[in-house]
C-alpha cells in the first residue's frame, strides 16, 4: 500500500467513525490552511472534536496510517505554529472550550479551546485573576498559549503561562491518554513531562484539559507614561525600579523611531510640544495603600530620570496613555505589505545593546525597523517592515534579520520569548544550541512521536517564510493584536 492509498483509507475510516466531526469542504480546508503567519498549506480534512476521547481516536488512527496532524485553536500564531505544512489532518480544538472555576481551591479547569479573555472574565467574577495576557487574548486559546508558553504584558510581575499550569491532561501521538501533574500546588513525583509539553508547540502531545492556578484579583491599578532623553536612560528602568523596591505589573518600552511612527499615524503628539523620544508605559497594581506608596517612589524617580511624564488615576485616563502603545503595531502595518514581528528576549542589562544593534541595522540596510515591547522582562519585539514584492528590500530585510538573531544569541538571549519557533524562526534555532542540546531535543521528539505525525516540519526543519507568498486575509485578532488595554479593576 502506497502513502496515497493509506491516506484515502485512513480518511474513509475517520469519516465512518466520526462522521459529524470531519469536514473536507473546500472552504473549511482553506480556512484551516494557514494561521497568523499567513502561509498556506491545504490539509485533507478538518476534525472538530466535541469530547476529549475523540482526540485519542483521531490520533490513534493517524499514527497507524502515519497521517500528519496539526492541532489548531484560534490560529492566531504569528510563527506558523498552526500551519499544516505537511497537509494531513487539522485537529481543531476550538469546540472544547469549557471553563470550570473552583474558587475554593483557586484554580480553573479549561478545555484547550477556551479563549483567554473568557477565562479571565469568568474567574474575575469570583474575585480571582489569571495574569498571562497575550495581546490577542480576546481570540487566542489556552491550548495555543500552552503550546508556545505565551506571555504578555504582565509577565514582568506575574510570569508566563507555565507559571500557572498545575496539570495537563491529553493524548500521546499514539492516542493513549495521559495526565501530567495533579491539581496540587506541589508536585515532585517522577519526570516533569507537564513542563516538557508546555512550549513544545504541539509536537509531543495534544492537550485535552488544563488546570490553571489563580491568584487574587488586584484591587486597583495606576498608569504612568514617561519620555526619556535616550534609549539607554529608558532601559535602565527594569533594574533601577527593582532596586527601589517597585514591581510594576506592566513595563513597556517604545523606541524613538516607533514613537515617531505613532505620531505620524495618529496625527497627535504623545507629549505636546516635545519632539519624539523613547517612552516607557508603567502600570502598578495591587492594594490601594501599596499603590500610593509605590507611586510616590516612582514619581520621584521619574522627576530625576525622565524628560516629562503623565499619570492616570482612572481607567479612562489610562486609556488615553495607552494610545501610544496600542497604535504602535497598526502604525507600522501601514508602512509596508509585510511585517516580521520578532519576539526576541535578552538579559535586562543587555537590552540597550539590542536596541543599538537595531539602530545600526536600520541605517545600514535602509529599512523600517521599530522596537517596542516588554522591557520589564527583556522581551522586546523588533518589527521589520518591508514590501515582499520588492526583491531588493526583501533581501535587505532578511540579511538584517539574520544579523539581529546572531546578536541576540551573542548577548545570551533567545530568538523567541513568547511566540515560539513554529516555521518562521526555524532558520535561526540551531544557533541557540550545541550538538548535545540539539540531539537531546530531537531524541525526545523521536521517542514520544516515533512516526513524526504531530505538527511535522515545526521547530526542527528549516523553513524560510520570506520565500513564500502570503495569503491576503485580515484575521479577526489583527484588529486587536499588540493593542493591549489597561487592567480592569
Secondary structure, 3 states (H helix, E strand, C coil): CCHHHHHHHHHHHHHHHCCCCEECCHHHHHHCCCCCCCCCCCCCEEECCCCCHHHHHHHHHHHHHCCCEEEECCCCCCCCCCCCCCCCEEEECCCCCCEEEECCCCEEEECCCCEHHHHHHHHHCCCEECCCECCCCCCCEHHHHHHHCCCECCHHHHCCHHHHEEEEEEECCCCCEEEEECCCCCCCCCCCHHHHHCCCCCCCCEEEEEEEECEECCCEEEEEEEEECCHHHHCCHHHHHHHCCCCCCEEEEECHHHHHHHHHHHCCCCCCCCCCCEEEEEEEEECHHHHHHHHHHHHHHHHHHCCEEEEECCHHHHHHHHHHHHHHHHHHHCCCCEEEEEEEECCHHHHHHHHHHHHHHHHHCCCEEEEEEECCCCEEEEEEEECCCCHHHHHHHHHHHHHHHHHHHHCCCECCCCCCCCCCCCCCHHHHCCHHHHHHHHHHHHHHCCCCCECCCCCCCCCCHHHCCCCCCCCHHHHCCCCCCCCCC
